[in-house]
């Protein structure tokens, strides 16, 4: 049954139940688990940990690639297992625990976590728990639908637990490109010069003597909650396609554009979906997460190659794509996230980065993580890696939230993840603001005119006019800069209440 997937026969005796493997993890340990945006995550050992925590003290620091599926973060949080979590999460229960201060969350750029481990600024990793679809003849780990940080966790950990998932197709083997940068300060350039470049191995190379346990699992990845395109996301896609068309006409790029990156989520996925009917062809992707739109572009004949760190799909698309994943072989590569998100490679390839803003302000600063400046949502993820280094750093958002009670464009963001120096283009369903080469006063006029919803446009324009009277390179009224946010906290809406008729 499973032994044909464990090709190193000396490891057959390491197969144990999840409960037994979980006993290798002790209170106070740092654990690195596979998983990147609900794909390729450990599925059995963390649940066994949660069961143990019901009868003994068990607190761990949990590192992953990004968010986990199968409610793992929720279950570990409710069991009280998590003392510290990094570098990204997307679970509502864990989010509440983080905002209550019960779990210490370290929000990191996704390219940086393993750099900090490798240089011993964090860590060490006591145990790595890695999902695999096979183990090679020399003990190499063949990952499943993500690599994330799994390779470095496995290489650095004292012990390794492998979750061998029999539902993951063997056709995944050969789609991975595991390249680990050499150590600084004598690091060689990363040999990735196109989205298609292969630089490493199709498996994670480790000493098989460090494999302490193998757990056989049969649970599938969680599907992503991706909504279909709507009128607003279609409008955002339309503005962006028109903008890219102008870039082509002006000779800044060809009809194949440049390698595309899109962050996780409904809006970014819908924007890429819009390219199906666009005038561009022979597209490539150099991204983190390959979503539904990646395979829709493949099937439409628009996309020739996609490089990422995980495959994260909606339920319908997962059921459609995974059984025939072998048909995409030769057009897909999955890399460690430190390579998919590496500044050196992103800048070399001239990536077009498309990420989602939680809110932005009239000068082009972007908040990706904190509601009202204090409440963590998910984390910065890879948006910072791409914003600072892309050929075009594009942020998209709907102009309104909460039925119009919130304007996504405000006088000053309540938390800054991407400052104005790293933001080239802002897009809402209202329009697109090209901010390249503009001074702050010009940026404000452009954003207010093109991106602010009409119901808030005069409020934003009035704030800017009065700020201009006070002066400054970036004019602000500090006593009013967060007035929209405080009004929302006090009244439930950023919109001022109309004056009562006399």
Buried (B, 14 or more C-beta within 10 A) or exposed (E): EBEEBBBBEEBEEBBBEBBEBBEBBEEEBBBBBBBBBBBBBBBBBBBBBBEBBEEEEBBBBBBBBBBBBBBBBBBBBBBBBBBBBBBBBBBEBBBBBBBEEEBEBBBBBBBBBBBBBBEEEBBEBBBBBBBBBBBBEEBBBBBBBBBBBBBBBBBBBEBBBBBBBBEBBBBBBBBBBBBBBEEEEEEEEBEBEEBBBEBBBBBBBBEBEBBBBBBBBEBBBBBBEBEEBBEBBBBBBBBBBEBBBEBBEEEEBEEBBBBBBBBBBBBBBBBBBBBBEBEBBEBBBBBBBBBBBBBBBBEEEBBBBBBBBBBBBBEEBBEBBBEEBBEBEEBBBBBBBBBBBBBBBBEBBBBBBBBBBBBBBBBBBBBBBBBBBEBBBBBBBBBBBBBBBBBBBBBBBBBBBEEBBBBBBBBBBBBBBBBBEBBBBBBBBBBBBBBEEBEBBEBBBBBBBBBBBEEBBEBBBEBBEEBEEEEEEBBBBEEBBBBBBEBBEEEEBBBEEEEEEE
